[in-house]
Amino acid sequence: DEAVSALDVSVQATTLDLLRRLQRELDLTLVFITHNLAVVRQIADRTVVLYRGRIAEEGPTGGLLDEPRHPYTSVLRAAVPSMAAPGQESPAEAMDDPVKPAVSGCSFAPRCPIAVNPTCTMNIPELLPLSDRVVACHVVHGEVEAAPTRTDGDDASAGAGESGAADDGASAGASA
């Protein structure tokens, strides 16, 4: 878990290069757990994004990070610091508080900008294929139409319903 997070940048790069070389030379599969999407991109061929212990999305790393399908994957990607728009609030900052009572449906529904009541809050989405990956989202699979995207001043419960607890998930990259 977070195997290279405490290392300085040069030691981290050397360690990741070594792991990639060992993967190729020994035909190894690694399960690498991290919140650092730059590390995921460097080390993983395939990535699994978890939120509160449930798979939100899984697929080839490049496509998953470049064109996320699940709203949580989109939020993770958008939360990566960028020089492009200094001072602009990230989608993660605009979302409501992550510490909410649990819902019986999608674990991301209380924070999801496109969640629909009651479908998302009452029904656990199935992990279903979507082109080159699998995604667990009622809206993405067209089961319901997306709620209007929330803005900073909106009532957070408008699209999400009941609220939830626990920490956010982790991106776990697994390479073959």
Secondary structure, DSSP 4 states (H G I P E B T S, - for coil): --TTTTS-HHHHHHHHHHHHHHHHHHT--EEEEES-HHHHHHH-SEEEEEETTEEEEEEEHHHHHHS--SHHHHHHHHTS--SSSTTPPPHHHHS--S-----SS-TTTTT-TT--TTHHHHSPPP-EEETTEEE--TTTTTSSPPPPPP-TTS-THHHH-S---S----EEEEE-
